[in-house]
Amino acid sequence: MTEADRQRLDVWLWHARFRRHRADCSRLIVAGMVRVNSLGTDKPHTKLRVGDVLTMKLAEDVMVVRVRALAARRGAPAAARELYEVIPPPT
């Protein structure tokens, strides 16, 4: 696996538009609000790969998403939604 196959967690969250600023993404991670593949992390530099599953506490909701793609830059909202797939809660 090369470095091109991975991306920093805070950068990916910013590219996927989960927060407006990259610093806000970092604060979310440091606060322990993000899990990667069911493992908690407080490190914004955690590396993500396609297929990883993120569990995030956003406001009062918990969101689970699967990483579908990595991005080279922050694009339009429609392009950002293509970076992940929302996993619905179990019924």
N, C-alpha and C positions, 0 to 999 in steps of 0.2 A: 504494500500500500504506500503510495507516494504522498508527499505533502499536498499535491494538487487534488487528492481524493479526500481531503479533510478541510474543515474550516472551523475557526474559533466560534464558540457558542455565542458570545456576545455579538459578534459580527453577523452571524447567521440570523439571530433574532431581530437585529436591526434591518437587515436586508429583507426579511420576511414581514417587516412592519408590525411587529408586536409592540413596539414602543417607538416614540417619535425620535428619540436621540439614542445614540450608542451608549452614552453614559448611563441612561436610564435602564438599558438592557443589562449593563454590568451591575448596577445596584440591585436589580431584580434577582440576579444570580447570587450575588454576595449575601443577600437577605435569606437565601435558602429556599426560594420560591420555584426553583426549576430542578427537575430530576431528569437524568439521561439514562435511558434503559433501566428504570426503577432505582437507580443509584443517585443519591443526593450529591450535589456538588455546590461549592461556593466559589469556584474558580472560573472567572470569565474566559480564561484561555483554554478551557476544556475543548478538546477537538471533537467535532461531529463528523459523521459519515452518513452517506445516503442509507436509509433503512433504520437509522436510530429512532427511538421513540422518546419524545419529550412529554413530561407531565409538568404543567405550569399552573400555579395559583395566580390568577389574574383577577383583581378586585375580589368579588365574592364567589367567583366561578373557578372551577378546575377544568383545564383544557388539556386534552391529550392529542398529540399530533405525531405523525410519522414523517420524517424528513424524506422528501421525494427528490430534491435536487439541491445543489449548492449554487450560490450566485457570486458572480464577479463584482457586481455593483448593486446598489439599491435602485430598483426600477419602479415602475408604475404599480399601483395597488393590484391590478389584475395579474401582473407578472409575479408579484409577491405571493399571491394565493396559489400559484403553481408550484411553489417551493415545498409545500406541505399538504398533507391529507389529514383532515380531522377524523379522529377515531371516536365514534359516538359512545356515550356511556352505556354500560350493560343494562338490559331491561329486566 
